[in-house]
Amino acid sequence: MVWRRRRRDWDEEWDIFDELLERFGIGDIERMMKRRMSDIEDMIRNIEDIIRKSETGEIKPIVWGFSMRIGPDGKPEIREFGTKPTIKETGIEERKPLVDVIETDNEVQVIAEMPGVDKDDIEVNATETTLEIRAEGENRKYYEAVELPAEVDPDSAKARYNNGVLEVILKKKTPKKGGKRIKIE
């Protein structure tokens, strides 16, 4: 693009690139461009190396995140899931599955997303107040201990696993009816 600017000679044309070359010199611009191109080539090599290593299994992807929702008490709940920073002696990274806990009048439902493992690789243990989920597949390992919002009957637990989603339903403990009469003194 050709621009005009005022100088002593009114008819002289002015080119912005000529001005840059005058100010900085052609050598400076060439060196700057070579440095930038070298930086870009290094970035491309690094990306290619990361892709190659992930394809050969030398490095594993990092999966981490959090979920936010409003709990039954109206307060926000923030839960973390994904890869833990430590690698166990098996060499498999342990992840926290994304877990949702849903409480109804009669039961507590726990839903855990654990893709990449088979049904036979999953172990679920329940107490009256917690649900422990473990899974170790060929390439993935999950662990989470979930605090339940109400006391449940562990013997009532039913679980199913389909398309990477584990669903566990536990019946709440029912309080004994009638209670005990208290004498007032």
C-alpha positions as CSV (number, residue, x, y, z in Angstrom):
1,M,0.0,0.0,0.0
2,V,1.4,3.4,-0.9
3,W,0.8,6.3,1.5
4,R,1.5,10.0,1.0
5,R,2.8,12.2,3.7
6,R,4.0,15.7,3.7
7,R,7.7,16.3,3.3
8,R,9.7,19.1,1.8
9,D,9.0,17.5,-1.6
10,W,5.2,17.4,-1.9
11,D,5.1,14.8,-4.7
12,E,7.4,12.2,-3.1
13,E,5.6,8.9,-2.3
14,W,6.1,7.3,1.1
15,D,6.0,3.5,1.8
16,I,5.6,2.3,5.4
17,F,7.9,-0.7,4.7
18,D,10.7,1.6,3.4
19,E,10.3,3.7,6.6
20,L,10.6,0.5,8.8
21,L,13.7,-0.6,6.9
22,E,15.3,2.8,7.3
23,R,14.6,2.9,11.1
24,F,15.4,-0.7,12.0
25,G,17.6,-1.9,9.2
26,I,17.0,-5.0,7.1
27,G,19.3,-7.1,9.3
28,D,17.3,-6.5,12.5
29,I,14.0,-7.4,10.9
30,E,15.5,-10.6,9.3
31,R,16.9,-11.7,12.7
32,M,13.6,-11.0,14.4
33,M,11.7,-13.1,11.8
34,K,14.2,-16.0,12.0
35,R,13.8,-16.1,15.8
36,R,10.0,-16.2,15.5
37,M,10.1,-18.9,12.8
38,S,12.5,-20.9,15.0
39,D,10.1,-20.6,17.9
40,I,7.2,-21.8,15.8
41,E,9.2,-24.7,14.5
42,D,10.1,-25.7,18.1
43,M,6.5,-25.6,19.2
44,I,5.5,-27.8,16.2
45,R,8.2,-30.3,17.1
46,N,7.1,-30.3,20.7
47,I,3.4,-30.9,19.7
48,E,4.5,-33.7,17.3
49,D,6.5,-35.3,20.2
50,I,3.6,-35.1,22.6
51,I,1.2,-36.7,20.0
52,R,3.7,-39.5,19.3
53,K,4.2,-40.2,23.0
54,S,0.5,-40.3,23.7
55,E,-0.1,-42.7,20.7
56,T,2.6,-45.1,21.9
57,G,1.4,-44.9,25.5
58,E,4.5,-43.2,26.9
59,I,2.4,-40.4,28.4
60,K,-1.2,-40.4,29.5
61,P,-3.7,-37.5,29.1
62,I,-4.5,-35.5,32.3
63,V,-8.2,-35.5,33.1
64,W,-9.3,-33.1,35.8
65,G,-12.3,-31.0,36.4
66,F,-15.0,-30.1,38.8
67,S,-18.8,-30.1,38.9
68,M,-21.0,-27.5,40.5
69,R,-24.6,-27.9,41.6
70,I,-27.0,-26.6,44.2
71,G,-27.5,-29.2,46.9
72,P,-30.9,-30.1,48.5
73,D,-30.2,-27.5,51.3
74,G,-29.9,-24.7,48.7
75,K,-26.1,-24.3,49.1
76,P,-23.7,-24.7,46.2
77,E,-21.7,-27.9,46.1
78,I,-18.3,-28.1,44.2
79,R,-16.8,-31.5,43.6
80,E,-13.5,-32.3,42.0
81,F,-12.9,-35.3,39.7
82,G,-10.2,-36.6,37.5
83,T,-6.5,-37.7,37.6
84,K,-4.8,-37.5,40.9
85,P,-1.3,-36.1,40.8
86,T,0.3,-39.4,42.1
87,I,1.0,-42.5,40.1
88,K,0.7,-45.8,42.1
89,E,3.2,-48.6,42.0
90,T,1.1,-50.2,39.2
91,G,2.0,-47.4,36.9
92,I,-1.7,-46.5,36.3
93,E,-2.9,-43.1,37.3
94,E,-5.7,-43.1,39.8
95,R,-8.6,-40.9,39.0
96,K,-11.6,-39.6,41.0
97,P,-14.8,-40.4,39.1
98,L,-17.4,-37.7,38.6
99,V,-20.0,-38.6,41.2
100,D,-23.6,-37.3,41.8
101,V,-25.6,-38.1,44.9
102,I,-29.3,-37.8,44.7
103,E,-31.5,-38.1,47.8
104,T,-35.2,-38.9,47.7
105,D,-37.6,-39.6,50.6
106,N,-36.9,-43.3,50.7
107,E,-33.5,-43.8,49.0
108,V,-30.1,-42.5,48.1
109,Q,-28.9,-42.8,44.6
110,V,-25.2,-42.5,43.7
111,I,-24.1,-42.1,40.0
112,A,-20.4,-42.4,39.1
113,E,-19.0,-41.9,35.6
114,M,-16.1,-44.3,35.1
115,P,-15.4,-44.9,31.4
116,G,-12.8,-47.3,30.3
117,V,-13.4,-50.1,32.9
118,D,-15.4,-53.3,32.7
119,K,-18.2,-54.3,35.1
120,D,-16.0,-57.0,36.6
121,D,-13.2,-54.5,37.4
122,I,-15.5,-52.5,39.8
123,E,-15.8,-53.1,43.5
124,V,-18.4,-51.2,45.6
125,N,-18.6,-51.4,49.4
126,A,-21.2,-49.7,51.5
127,T,-21.6,-48.8,55.2
128,E,-24.5,-46.9,56.8
129,T,-22.8,-43.5,56.0
130,T,-20.4,-44.1,53.1
131,L,-20.1,-45.7,49.7
132,E,-16.6,-46.7,48.5
133,I,-16.0,-47.2,44.8
134,R,-12.9,-48.8,43.4
135,A,-12.2,-49.8,39.8
136,E,-9.0,-50.9,38.1
137,G,-9.1,-51.7,34.4
138,E,-6.3,-52.3,32.0
139,N,-5.6,-48.6,31.4
140,R,-7.7,-46.8,34.1
141,K,-8.0,-46.8,37.8
142,Y,-10.7,-45.0,39.9
143,Y,-11.3,-44.5,43.6
144,E,-13.8,-42.5,45.6
145,A,-15.2,-42.6,49.1
146,V,-18.6,-40.9,49.0
147,E,-20.2,-39.5,52.2
148,L,-23.9,-40.3,52.0
149,P,-26.4,-37.6,53.0
150,A,-28.5,-40.0,55.2
151,E,-28.0,-43.3,56.9
152,V,-28.8,-46.2,54.6
153,D,-29.2,-50.0,54.9
154,P,-26.1,-51.4,53.1
155,D,-27.9,-54.8,52.6
156,S,-30.5,-53.0,50.4
157,A,-27.9,-51.8,47.9
158,K,-28.5,-52.5,44.2
159,A,-25.9,-51.6,41.5
160,R,-25.7,-51.6,37.8
161,Y,-23.1,-50.5,35.3
162,N,-23.8,-49.5,31.7
163,N,-21.8,-47.4,29.2
164,G,-19.3,-46.2,31.7
165,V,-21.9,-45.1,34.3
166,L,-22.2,-46.9,37.6
167,E,-25.5,-46.4,39.5
168,V,-26.0,-47.6,43.1
169,I,-29.3,-47.3,44.9
170,L,-29.5,-47.7,48.7
171,K,-32.7,-47.6,50.8
172,K,-32.7,-45.2,53.7
173,K,-32.9,-46.6,57.2
174,T,-36.4,-46.1,58.5
175,P,-36.7,-44.8,62.0
176,K,-38.5,-47.1,64.4
177,K,-42.1,-46.0,64.7
178,G,-43.7,-45.2,68.0
179,G,-40.5,-44.3,69.8
180,K,-40.1,-44.3,73.5
181,R,-42.3,-42.3,75.9
182,I,-40.3,-39.9,78.0
183,K,-41.5,-39.2,81.5
184,I,-41.6,-35.5,82.5
185,E,-40.4,-34.8,86.0
